[in-house]
Amino acid sequence: MATASALSALSALSALSAPSAPSAPSASTGPATARCRCGWVGDDPLMAAYHDEEWGVPSHDDRHLFEMLTLEGAQAGLSWRTILHKRMAYRRAFSDFDIDRVARYTPRRIERLLADPGIVRNRLKVESTVANARSVRLIRDEFGSLARYLWSFAGGRPIVNRWRDYRDAPASSAESDAMSRALKARGCRFVGTTICYAFMQATGMVDDHQLDCFRRAHA
């Protein structure tokens, strides 16, 4: 989820994966609270809840990881706020991100998805979700889980950074470069290094909460 250039990524939590960076001050108190948050949050309650409860929390759940990889890819060229507000529609459209079910989607099903106003109706993005599900199945079969494979790029534990301002965070890293190359080699799409870095932030592989953010000690 969130960097200066690509802020993008569980039932109650998951009803809310990585914001894109809107112009905002270096810290945000958010709606109706005095808590100090990362500056990208702004005053949208859904963005605040996502930041407070999900962003940067280490995730090892394959379904959630596939969801966030999909949503980060869908965000390309758009704001994270736009995607976050479409999240429930994405879950309905893509079988709650059940990897095996999405991998079996037919061309006819894809055409139906392209008529769904609740999601981003970009053919390349929709087709990439199905193709990625098929690639993820192979990764899961080879490594035992998608989580084990993806966390290997972070060395198996969160990479903790120390940014005074969210805008100091990079758009990519050596780790996201490696993840991007590996996923592309396995047939995945919409997994450029910027998307991968936002995904790593969203799923807790990278902790980029600002030093003054109240979530920094809890993510």
Residue pairs with C-beta under 8 A, 6 or more apart in sequence:
1 7
1 8
1 9
1 17
1 18
1 19
1 50
1 55
1 56
1 72
1 80
1 198
1 199
1 201
1 202
2 8
2 18
2 19
2 20
2 21
2 38
2 40
2 55
2 80
2 166
2 169
2 198
2 201
2 202
2 208
3 21
3 166
3 169
3 170
3 171
3 194
3 197
3 198
3 201
3 208
4 21
4 166
4 167
4 168
4 169
4 170
4 171
5 21
5 171
5 194
6 18
6 20
6 21
6 171
6 194
6 195
6 197
6 198
7 18
7 19
7 20
7 21
7 22
7 40
7 80
7 166
7 198
7 201
8 17
8 18
8 19
8 20
8 71
8 72
8 75
8 80
8 83
8 195
8 198
8 199
8 201
8 202
9 17
9 18
9 55
9 68
9 71
9 72
9 198
9 199
9 201
9 202
9 203
10 54
10 59
10 61
10 64
12 53
13 53
13 54
13 57
14 54
14 64
14 67
15 87
15 88
16 46
16 49
16 50
16 53
16 54
16 84
16 87
17 54
17 64
17 67
17 68
17 69
17 70
17 71
17 72
17 83
17 87
17 199
17 202
17 203
18 55
18 68
18 71
18 72
18 75
18 80
18 198
18 199
18 201
18 202
19 40
19 41
19 47
19 50
19 51
19 55
19 79
19 80
19 81
19 84
20 40
20 75
20 78
20 79
20 80
20 81
20 198
21 40
21 166
21 167
22 40
22 42
22 79
22 81
24 39
24 40
24 41
24 42
25 39
26 39
26 164
26 165
26 166
26 167
26 210
27 36
27 37
27 38
27 39
27 210
27 212
27 213
28 36
28 37
28 38
28 39
28 40
28 41
28 42
28 43
28 48
29 35
29 36
29 37
30 37
30 41
30 42
30 43
30 45
30 48
30 51
30 52
31 43
31 44
31 45
31 48
33 48
35 52
35 214
36 212
36 213
36 214
37 48
37 51
37 52
37 213
37 214
37 215
38 51
38 166
38 208
38 209
38 210
38 213
38 215
39 165
39 166
39 167
39 210
40 51
40 166
41 47
41 48
41 51
42 81
44 81
46 81
46 84
46 85
47 80
47 81
47 84
50 84
51 215
52 215
54 202
55 201
55 202
55 215
55 219
56 201
56 202
56 204
56 206
56 207
56 208
56 209
56 215
56 219
57 203
57 204
57 219
58 158
58 203
58 204
58 205
58 219
59 65
59 68
59 147
59 203
59 204
60 145
60 147
60 151
61 147
62 99
62 136
62 140
62 145
62 146
62 147
63 96
63 97
63 98
63 99
64 97
64 203
65 146
65 147
65 150
65 203
66 97
66 99
66 102
66 132
66 133
66 136
66 146
67 90
67 91
67 97
68 199
68 202
68 203
69 132
69 191
69 199
70 90
70 94
70 97
70 129
70 132
71 83
71 87
71 90
72 195
72 196
72 198
72 199
72 202
73 125
73 128
73 129
73 132
73 189
73 190
73 191
73 195
74 83
74 86
74 90
74 119
74 120
74 122
74 125
74 129
74 190
75 82
75 83
75 195
75 198
76 125
76 190
76 192
76 195
78 120
83 90
83 120
86 118
86 119
86 120
88 118
89 116
89 118
89 119
90 97
90 118
90 119
91 97
92 118
93 113
93 116
93 118
93 119
94 102
94 113
94 129
95 101
95 102
99 133
99 136
99 137
99 140
99 146
100 133
100 137
102 129
102 130
102 133
103 130
103 133
103 134
103 136
103 137
105 113
105 130
105 133
110 123
110 126
110 127
110 130
113 119
113 121
113 126
114 121
114 123
114 126
115 121
119 126
124 189
124 190
125 190
127 189
128 188
128 189
128 190
131 187
131 188
131 189
132 187
132 188
132 189
132 190
132 191
134 187
135 183
135 186
135 187
135 188
136 146
136 188
138 186
139 146
139 149
139 186
140 146
140 149
142 149
143 149
150 179
150 203
150 205
151 157
151 205
153 175
153 176
153 178
153 179
153 182
153 200
153 205
154 175
154 200
154 205
154 206
158 204
158 205
158 206
158 207
158 219
159 173
159 175
159 200
159 205
159 206
159 207
160 207
161 169
161 206
161 207
161 208
162 211
163 169
163 208
163 210
163 211
164 210
164 211
164 212
165 210
166 208
166 210
169 201
169 208
170 197
171 193
171 194
171 197
172 193
172 194
172 196
172 197
173 193
173 197
173 200
173 206
175 197
175 200
175 205
175 206
176 193
176 194
176 196
176 197
176 200
177 193
177 196
179 191
179 193
179 196
179 200
180 191
180 192
180 193
180 195
180 196
183 191
183 196
184 191
197 206
199 205
200 206
201 208
204 219
207 216
207 219
209 215
209 216
209 219
210 216
